[in-house]
């Protein structure tokens, strides 16, 4: 999600690294306050010994160490739609096809589209889209924990798990305290999206979220995680899905 926000700023808005670092620094003082947002700001500022930015020298090809893959496999085994982690794993797999992507960039052209809106306003929308997607990501993670708990007969303290992740974990953030509060209010909460705090947060963010995903598509900037989060949200809140047609086709 953070990489997609960075990509939108860089390729969609044409921002330089100093500008982007300033944005992430601002975001880290608000709802997105977290370890990963903080280090992203530092990475964008970091310069090599020749005074050029180090980030531009790092190959844009990421492998995956296994945790995302294991989580995606577990999600399939338990029939739980943990779509964001799945998309994150596939995005890494796609990035690993460096040579193919370089060749494809010469052949698969797109009509050039430039962003002509208000940059400051759009950055505020990206922040909201990132926050809403983050809520969905955690909601999916706790859905998986819940299904595993049912299968194994575990009695999990979900609020306690959220607090545990605040200590020395790569996903630590102030946001985890809100999750703890949600499970304190309702220990039997079936989904974080149904908690008043999180449902209201998404309600305030969803129009910006939709506009960011739409604009990214028009600009040709891939945002698989942001768009997957939005699709999950729309599917989850949909009273009737077209699965009846799927069943009829079977």
N, C-alpha and C positions, 0 to 999 in steps of 0.2 A: 504493500500500500504506500509506504513512504517512498519507495523507488518510483512508483507511478506518479506521485505528486511531484517529485524531482524532475521526472521526464517531461511532464506537462509544463513545468516552469521553464525548463531548458529549451525543449524543442517547440513547445506550443507558444510560449510567451517570449522566447528569445532572451531570457535573463542570464546574466553572468553569475559566476560562483559567489562573488561578494554579495550580490543582491539576494541570492537564494539563501546564503548563510544567515543574512539578516532576517529573512522571513522565518526560517526554522527557529532562530533565537527568540523571535516574538511568539511563535506558536508554543514554545516550551514554557512560556510564562502563563499559559492559559489551560484550556481543557485537555490539550494534547501533551501536557507536561509528562515526559517519560525519558527513560535512559536512551532509547533509540533516536528520538527526536534530538536530544542533546548531543549525542555523538555525531549525528548527521551534520549538525551545525559546525562541529569541530572538523569533520572530514572535509567539508566544503571550504573551510578556511586554510587548511593545512597546505604548506608549500614545501617543495623538495629543496635540495641543497642548491639548485640552480635558480631558485626563487620563482619557479613555475608551479602551478597547482599540481599536486601529486595525483589527484583523482583522474585526470585526463590521461595519465600514463598507465593506469590499471586496465587490463584487458576486460572487456565487457562480456565475460563468459563465466558463468557461475555453475559449479557442480552442486550436488546436494549430499549432505553427510548422512542422511538416512532418517532423521527425526520426522521431517515433513512427509517422507514416503511412508514411514511406519504409521503415522497418524492417518494419512489418506487411506491406507489399506485397512486400518482398524475401522474407519468410518464406513467403508464399503461392507465390511464384515457385519457391522452392527446396523446397517441400513440407515445411517445418519448422514444427512446432507452437509458435510463439512466442506462446502464448496470453495471457500477462500484458501484454505491450506492446499487443497487439490490444485487450484489455479496457480498458487505460488510455486508449487513443485513443477508444474508444467512450464511455467514462465522461465524457471531456471533451466529446464531441459531445452527450451527453445533458444535461450541465450547461449547454450553450449554449442549450437550449430553455427558457430562463427563464420566459417568459410562459406557455408551455404547461404547465410544471410548477406554476406558481402556480395556474392554473385547475384542473389535475388534482387538486391537493391539496384542493380544495373538494368534488370529486365522488368521487374514489376513496378512500373511507374504509377504515380498518382498526380492528378492535377494539383499544382501548388495552391495551398490555402493558408492564409495568414490570419492571425487573430486581430480583429479590429475593434474590440470592445475596450472597456475600462479595466486596465490591468489590476489596479488595487482592488477593485470590486470583485474581479474574478479570483484573485488570490484568497479573498475572504470566503468565497464559495468553495474553493479547493479545501480550505481548512475544515469547513463544515462537512464536506463530502468525506474527507479522511476520518473525521470523528464518527460520523454515522457508520462508515464501513468498519471501523474499529469495534464499535458496539456489536455489529453483526458477527464479526470474527470471534469475539469472546463468547457471544451467545451460542455460536456453533460449537465452540470448544467445550462449553459446559453441557451442551446437549449430548455430546459424545461421552463425557464423564457420566452423565445420568444413565445413558443406555448401558454402559459397561457396569455401572453399579447395580442395575436391575439384573443383568445377566449373572453376575458373580455374588449377588446378595450383599454387596458392600453398603455400609452406612456412612456415606461421605458428608463431611462438613464443608459445604461449598464455599461458605463465607471464609472459613479458616484456610481453605486452599488459596483463595484470592489473596489473603494477607500473607501467606507463605511465599507467594510469587513476588511479593514486594521486597523480599530480602535477598539481594545478590543475584537475581534472575535477570536474564537479558530482556524479558518482557515487563520488567518492573515499571510501574507508573502510578501516578496519583489516582488514576482512573480505577485501579483495583480496589481502592477504598469504597468507591461507589458500588462496586459489585458486592463487597462485604455488606454494605448497608442494605442492599436489595434482598440478600438472603437472611439478614437479621429481621427485616420486615416480614418476610415470608419464607421460612425454611423449606417449604414444599413448592417453591416457585418452579413451574415447569419450563419456563424460558425467560431469559433476561429481558427479551423484547416486550414482555407483558408487564414488567415492573413500571410503575408510574414514572420514575425518574428517567429511565431509558426510553420509554415510549414517547415521552414528551420531548426528550432530546432529539430523537429522530424526526418527530413532527416538525420541530423548528429547523431541522437541517435538510429535510428531504427534497425541497424544491431546488436548493443549491446543488445537492447531490445529483439530481437528474440533469441539471443544466451542465454540470462539469462532465458527466459521462457523455452527454450528447455532443458537447463541444469537442471533447477528445476524439470522438468518432469522426467528426467533420474535419478535424485537423490531421487525422491519420496517426494519432498517437495511441499506441496500445495501452489499454487500462483493464486487463482481464480481472484483476482483483476488485477494483472499484465497481466494475459493471456486474461482476458475479455477485457481489454483496447486495447490490441493488435488486438484481433479479431474484435472489433468495428472499429478500424483504418483501418484494411484491408477491412472490409465490406463497410465502408464509401467511400473508394477510388476505389471500384470495380465498373466498368462501367456496368457490367452485373452480376447479382446475380441469383442463382438457384430458385428464387421465381416463375419463369415461370412453373417449374415442379410442385411446390406446387399448383399453380392455376389450372394446368391440372388435378391434383389428386382430386381436389375438384369437 
